[in-house]
């Protein structure tokens, strides 16, 4: 592949300005999503949460000494139920208190805005800002590549910008396809702001030509696949983390507590999808992207043979890519064959994502190897 002649400084400077502008718009979108969740907490879901807590406490208050544990079931949004454990007379059977039709299936929440019109407006503003930020972001990535006439992901700064853009586009794509995933807006914008902030402050590298080993069409193939995997793995991580929180909340409700994990408002967790929905979403994303991660490693090996003469040398980047692949493979194998679901599988998924993060940040910054062209350090 022929080397590019030089650097267009005007395009490089324009790229930097567009990335900073995108960061500012994403930050506004993040605050809009925060307002969406805040206004939603004052809607009907929050009121219903308070009513449920009061009902459960009333049942508990009427139980005398020498009582035994019973079941208290209170209706939630959409006709679903929440089961709480309270007490009753020692010779009494289980008591079921309902305020609507019972349904043993878990029901997804109403979303970040709940039933609040102000919350819904804030959410719509957040989506509009996210779209504007994505357009600026696309311009920043494109002008970065045009400034040196190559694919714009040759170092950690460029990879981080492309990774953040992929995450945003994947989220917007889900919204366009009709998926009710606006609850992902806050985690996505927070992650993108942090990723770009780290990129421009710590990982920034001037627009320049690459080392000879990177001048190959495999840069477009191998690194593009890695970028898409990174965006998907983050989405699965967000779903996994929220699943653990929602599952913790459900267990606290079953114990008769009226707040979420770490004393958070119950209405926050009630507006999220059901724990089973989050668990399935995480699994499906990881299962879908795992073959692409496998291809990424294979493509990297082929590129290594073309650049260095060997397919595999257990370079730190190669080693940790393989470790990440193994942990994700164990997670998928456990889900498919051992029937692992819920918290055990979630912890394994978190470990796999931690390996992916270390493979990117830790190996590139702190470990010396043939992939030590991150542009930092």
C-alpha positions as CSV (number, residue, x, y, z in Angstrom):
1,X,0.0,0.0,0.0
2,X,1.6,3.3,-1.0
3,X,2.4,5.8,1.8
4,X,0.5,9.1,1.9
5,X,2.5,12.2,1.0
6,X,1.9,14.3,4.1
7,X,-0.5,15.9,6.5
8,X,-3.2,18.4,5.8
9,X,-3.0,20.6,8.9
10,X,-6.2,22.5,8.2
11,X,-8.3,19.3,8.0
12,X,-6.5,17.9,11.1
13,X,-7.4,21.1,13.0
14,X,-11.0,20.9,11.7
15,X,-11.1,17.3,13.0
16,X,-10.1,18.4,16.5
17,X,-12.7,21.2,16.6
18,X,-15.4,18.8,15.4
19,X,-14.5,16.2,18.1
20,X,-14.6,18.9,20.8
21,X,-17.9,20.2,19.5
22,X,-19.3,16.6,19.5
23,X,-18.1,16.2,23.1
24,X,-20.0,19.4,24.1
25,X,-23.2,18.2,22.5
26,X,-22.9,14.7,24.0
27,X,-22.5,16.4,27.4
28,X,-25.7,18.3,26.9
29,X,-27.4,15.1,25.8
30,X,-26.2,13.4,29.0
31,X,-27.7,16.2,31.1
32,X,-30.9,16.0,29.2
33,X,-31.1,12.3,29.9
34,X,-30.4,13.0,33.6
35,X,-33.4,15.4,33.6
36,X,-35.5,12.7,31.9
37,X,-34.8,10.3,34.7
38,X,-35.3,13.0,37.3
39,X,-38.7,14.1,35.9
40,X,-39.7,10.5,35.5
41,X,-39.2,9.8,39.1
42,X,-42.0,12.3,39.9
43,X,-44.4,10.6,37.6
44,X,-47.0,7.8,38.1
45,X,-44.3,5.1,38.5
46,X,-42.9,6.9,41.6
47,X,-46.4,7.4,43.0
48,X,-47.1,3.7,42.5
49,X,-43.8,2.8,44.1
50,X,-44.8,4.8,47.2
51,X,-48.3,3.2,47.3
52,X,-46.8,-0.3,47.1
53,X,-44.4,0.4,49.9
54,X,-47.2,1.8,52.1
55,X,-49.4,-1.2,51.4
56,X,-46.6,-3.6,52.4
57,X,-45.8,-1.7,55.6
58,X,-49.5,-1.7,56.5
59,X,-49.6,-5.5,56.3
60,X,-46.5,-5.8,58.4
61,X,-47.8,-3.4,61.0
62,X,-50.8,-5.5,61.7
63,X,-48.8,-8.7,62.4
64,X,-48.5,-9.5,66.1
65,X,-45.6,-11.2,67.9
66,X,-45.0,-14.9,67.2
67,X,-45.9,-14.6,63.6
68,X,-44.4,-16.3,60.6
69,X,-43.3,-15.2,57.2
70,X,-45.9,-14.8,54.5
71,X,-46.1,-13.5,50.9
72,X,-47.3,-10.1,50.0
73,X,-47.8,-9.5,46.3
74,X,-48.4,-5.9,45.1
75,X,-49.3,-5.0,41.5
76,X,-46.9,-3.1,39.4
77,X,-47.0,-1.3,36.1
78,X,-48.6,-3.2,33.2
79,X,-50.4,-5.7,35.3
80,X,-47.2,-7.4,36.7
81,X,-46.6,-8.2,40.3
82,X,-43.9,-7.6,42.9
83,X,-43.6,-10.2,45.7
84,X,-42.7,-9.1,49.2
85,X,-42.1,-11.1,52.3
86,X,-43.9,-10.0,55.5
87,X,-45.3,-11.7,58.6
88,X,-48.7,-13.1,59.7
89,X,-50.2,-15.1,62.5
90,X,-48.4,-18.3,63.2
91,X,-51.5,-20.3,62.4
92,X,-52.5,-18.4,59.3
93,X,-51.7,-19.2,55.7
94,X,-49.9,-17.1,53.2
95,X,-51.5,-13.7,52.6
96,X,-51.7,-12.3,49.1
97,X,-52.5,-8.6,48.7
98,X,-53.2,-7.5,45.2
99,X,-54.2,-4.2,43.6
100,X,-54.6,-5.5,40.1
101,X,-54.5,-8.6,38.0
102,X,-51.7,-11.0,38.9
103,X,-49.0,-12.1,36.5
104,X,-46.0,-14.2,37.4
105,X,-44.1,-13.0,34.3
106,X,-41.7,-10.1,34.8
107,X,-42.9,-6.9,33.2
108,X,-40.7,-4.3,31.6
109,X,-40.8,-0.8,33.1
110,X,-42.2,2.2,31.4
111,X,-38.8,3.7,30.5
112,X,-36.7,6.5,31.9
113,X,-39.5,9.2,31.6
114,X,-42.1,7.0,33.2
115,X,-45.4,8.8,32.6
116,X,-44.0,12.3,33.0
117,X,-44.6,14.6,30.0
118,X,-41.6,16.7,31.1
119,X,-39.5,13.6,31.3
120,X,-40.5,12.5,27.8
121,X,-39.7,16.0,26.4
122,X,-36.3,15.9,28.0
123,X,-35.7,12.4,26.5
124,X,-36.7,13.6,23.1
125,X,-34.3,16.6,23.4
126,X,-31.6,14.2,24.5
127,X,-32.1,12.0,21.4
128,X,-32.0,15.1,19.1
129,X,-28.7,16.3,20.8
130,X,-27.3,12.8,20.4
131,X,-28.0,12.8,16.7
132,X,-26.4,16.2,16.3
133,X,-23.4,15.0,18.3
134,X,-23.1,12.0,16.1
135,X,-23.1,14.1,12.9
136,X,-20.3,16.3,14.3
137,X,-18.5,13.2,15.5
138,X,-18.7,11.6,12.0
139,X,-17.3,14.8,10.6
140,X,-14.4,14.7,13.1
141,X,-13.5,11.1,12.3
142,X,-13.7,11.7,8.5
143,X,-11.6,14.8,8.4
144,X,-9.0,13.1,10.6
145,X,-8.7,10.4,8.0
146,X,-8.7,12.8,5.1
147,X,-6.0,14.9,6.7
148,X,-3.5,12.0,6.2
149,X,-5.4,10.1,3.4
150,X,-5.7,6.8,5.4
151,X,-8.2,5.0,7.6
152,X,-8.6,7.1,10.8
153,X,-7.8,4.5,13.4
154,X,-4.1,4.0,13.4
155,X,-3.5,4.9,17.1
156,X,-5.4,4.9,20.4
157,X,-6.7,8.4,20.0
158,X,-8.2,7.6,16.6
159,X,-9.5,4.2,17.7
160,X,-11.2,5.8,20.8
161,X,-12.9,8.3,18.6
162,X,-14.1,5.6,16.2
163,X,-15.1,3.3,19.1
164,X,-17.2,6.1,20.7
165,X,-18.9,6.8,17.3
166,X,-19.7,3.2,16.8
167,X,-21.3,3.0,20.2
168,X,-23.5,6.0,19.5
169,X,-24.5,4.8,16.0
170,X,-25.4,1.4,17.3
171,X,-27.7,3.0,20.0
172,X,-29.3,5.3,17.4
173,X,-29.7,2.4,15.1
174,X,-31.7,0.4,17.7
175,X,-33.9,3.4,18.2
176,X,-34.6,3.8,14.5
177,X,-35.4,0.1,14.3
178,X,-38.2,0.6,16.8
179,X,-36.5,-0.9,19.9
180,X,-37.5,0.6,23.2
181,X,-34.0,1.3,24.4
182,X,-34.1,4.9,25.3
183,X,-33.1,3.8,28.8
184,X,-29.7,3.1,27.3
185,X,-29.3,6.8,26.4
186,X,-27.7,7.8,29.7
187,X,-25.2,5.0,29.9
188,X,-24.2,5.6,26.3
189,X,-23.7,9.3,26.6
190,X,-21.8,9.0,29.8
191,X,-19.5,6.4,28.2
192,X,-19.0,8.4,25.1
193,X,-18.2,11.6,27.0
194,X,-15.7,9.8,29.2
195,X,-14.1,8.0,26.2
196,X,-13.7,11.1,24.2
197,X,-12.5,13.1,27.2
198,X,-9.8,10.5,27.8
199,X,-8.9,10.5,24.1
200,X,-8.4,14.2,23.8
201,X,-6.6,14.7,27.2
202,X,-4.5,11.6,27.6
203,X,-4.4,9.6,24.3
204,X,-4.2,12.5,21.9
205,X,-1.7,12.2,19.0
206,X,-1.1,14.7,16.3
207,X,-2.4,13.6,12.8
208,X,0.6,11.9,11.2
209,X,1.6,8.9,9.1
210,X,1.8,5.4,10.5
211,X,4.6,3.0,11.0
212,X,5.3,0.9,7.9
213,X,3.7,-2.2,9.4
214,X,0.3,-0.5,9.6
215,X,0.2,0.6,5.9
216,X,-2.0,-2.3,4.8
217,X,-5.5,-2.9,3.7
218,X,-5.7,-5.1,6.8
219,X,-5.9,-1.9,8.9
220,X,-9.4,-1.3,7.5
221,X,-10.4,-5.0,8.0
222,X,-8.9,-5.9,11.3
223,X,-9.3,-2.6,13.2
224,X,-12.8,-2.0,11.9
225,X,-13.9,-5.3,13.2
226,X,-12.3,-4.6,16.6
227,X,-14.1,-1.2,16.8
228,X,-17.5,-2.8,16.1
229,X,-16.8,-5.5,18.7
230,X,-15.9,-2.8,21.3
231,X,-19.1,-1.0,20.8
232,X,-21.2,-4.2,21.1
233,X,-19.2,-5.4,24.1
234,X,-19.9,-2.1,25.9
235,X,-23.7,-2.3,25.1
236,X,-23.7,-5.9,26.6
237,X,-21.7,-4.7,29.6
238,X,-24.3,-1.9,30.2
239,X,-27.1,-4.4,30.0
240,X,-25.3,-6.8,32.4
241,X,-24.5,-4.1,35.0
242,X,-28.1,-2.9,34.9
243,X,-29.3,-6.5,35.2
244,X,-27.4,-7.0,38.4
245,X,-28.8,-3.8,39.8
246,X,-32.4,-4.7,38.8
247,X,-32.0,-8.2,40.2
248,X,-30.7,-6.8,43.4
249,X,-33.6,-4.4,43.5
250,X,-36.1,-7.3,43.0
251,X,-34.5,-9.3,45.8
252,X,-34.7,-6.3,48.1
253,X,-38.4,-5.9,47.3
254,X,-38.9,-9.7,48.1
255,X,-37.3,-9.0,51.5
256,X,-39.7,-6.2,52.2
257,X,-37.3,-3.3,51.7
258,X,-38.6,-0.2,49.9
259,X,-35.5,1.2,48.3
260,X,-33.2,0.1,45.6
261,X,-29.5,-0.8,45.9
262,X,-27.4,1.6,47.9
263,X,-30.6,3.4,49.0
264,X,-31.5,4.5,45.5
265,X,-35.1,5.3,44.7
266,X,-37.3,2.3,43.8
267,X,-38.8,4.2,40.9
268,X,-35.5,4.2,39.1
269,X,-35.4,0.5,39.0
270,X,-39.1,0.1,38.2
271,X,-38.7,2.1,35.0
272,X,-36.0,-0.2,33.7
273,X,-36.8,-3.4,31.7
274,X,-37.3,-6.5,33.7
275,X,-34.2,-8.3,35.0
276,X,-34.9,-11.2,32.6
277,X,-35.1,-8.9,29.7
278,X,-31.7,-7.3,30.5
279,X,-30.1,-10.7,31.0
280,X,-31.4,-11.9,27.6
281,X,-30.2,-8.7,25.9
282,X,-26.7,-9.0,27.3
283,X,-26.5,-12.7,26.2
284,X,-27.8,-12.0,22.7
285,X,-25.4,-9.2,22.1
286,X,-22.4,-11.2,23.3
287,X,-23.5,-14.2,21.3
288,X,-24.0,-12.1,18.1
289,X,-20.6,-10.3,18.3
290,X,-18.5,-13.3,19.4
291,X,-18.0,-14.6,15.9
292,X,-16.8,-11.1,14.8
293,X,-14.3,-11.0,17.7
294,X,-13.1,-14.4,16.5
295,X,-12.7,-13.0,13.0
296,X,-10.8,-10.0,14.5
297,X,-8.2,-12.3,16.0
298,X,-7.9,-14.4,12.9
299,X,-7.5,-11.2,10.7
300,X,-4.9,-9.9,13.1
301,X,-2.9,-13.1,12.8
302,X,-3.0,-12.9,9.0
303,X,-1.9,-9.3,9.1
304,X,0.9,-10.2,11.5
305,X,2.2,-12.9,9.1
306,X,2.2,-10.3,6.3
307,X,3.9,-7.6,8.4
308,X,6.3,-9.6,10.6
309,X,6.5,-13.1,9.0
310,X,4.7,-15.0,11.7
311,X,1.1,-15.6,12.4
312,X,1.4,-15.7,16.2
313,X,4.2,-14.8,18.7
314,X,2.3,-14.4,21.9
315,X,2.8,-10.7,21.9
316,X,1.0,-9.1,24.9
317,X,-1.8,-7.8,22.6
318,X,-2.2,-11.2,21.0
319,X,-2.2,-12.9,24.4
320,X,-4.8,-10.7,25.9
321,X,-7.0,-10.8,22.8
322,X,-6.9,-14.6,23.2
323,X,-7.7,-14.4,26.9
324,X,-10.6,-12.2,26.2
325,X,-11.8,-14.6,23.5
326,X,-11.5,-17.5,26.0
327,X,-13.5,-15.8,28.8
328,X,-16.3,-14.8,26.4
329,X,-16.3,-18.4,25.0
330,X,-16.6,-19.7,28.6
331,X,-19.5,-17.4,29.2
332,X,-21.4,-18.4,26.0
333,X,-20.6,-22.1,26.6
334,X,-21.9,-21.9,30.2
335,X,-25.1,-20.2,29.1
336,X,-25.7,-22.7,26.2
337,X,-24.8,-26.0,27.9
338,X,-24.6,-25.6,31.7
339,X,-27.8,-23.5,31.8
340,X,-26.1,-20.6,33.6
341,X,-28.4,-17.7,33.8
342,X,-28.7,-14.7,36.1
343,X,-25.9,-13.5,38.4
344,X,-23.4,-16.3,37.9
345,X,-23.4,-15.7,34.1
346,X,-23.4,-11.9,34.6
347,X,-20.3,-12.0,36.7
348,X,-18.5,-14.0,34.0
349,X,-19.7,-11.5,31.4
350,X,-18.3,-8.6,33.5
351,X,-14.9,-10.5,33.8
352,X,-14.8,-10.8,30.0
353,X,-15.4,-7.1,29.4
354,X,-12.8,-6.3,32.0
355,X,-10.3,-8.4,30.0
356,X,-11.4,-6.5,26.8
357,X,-10.7,-3.1,28.6
358,X,-7.3,-4.2,29.9
359,X,-6.5,-5.5,26.4
360,X,-7.1,-2.1,25.0
361,X,-6.0,0.4,27.7
362,X,-3.7,-1.6,29.9
363,X,-1.7,-3.4,27.2
364,X,-1.4,-0.5,24.9
365,X,-0.3,2.0,27.6
366,X,1.6,0.0,30.1
367,X,3.0,-3.1,28.3
368,X,5.7,-3.0,25.7
369,X,5.3,-5.2,22.6
370,X,4.9,-5.1,18.9
371,X,1.6,-3.2,19.3
372,X,3.3,-0.4,21.1
373,X,2.4,2.3,18.6
374,X,-0.5,3.8,20.6
375,X,1.0,7.3,20.4
376,X,1.2,7.8,24.2
377,X,3.6,7.1,27.0
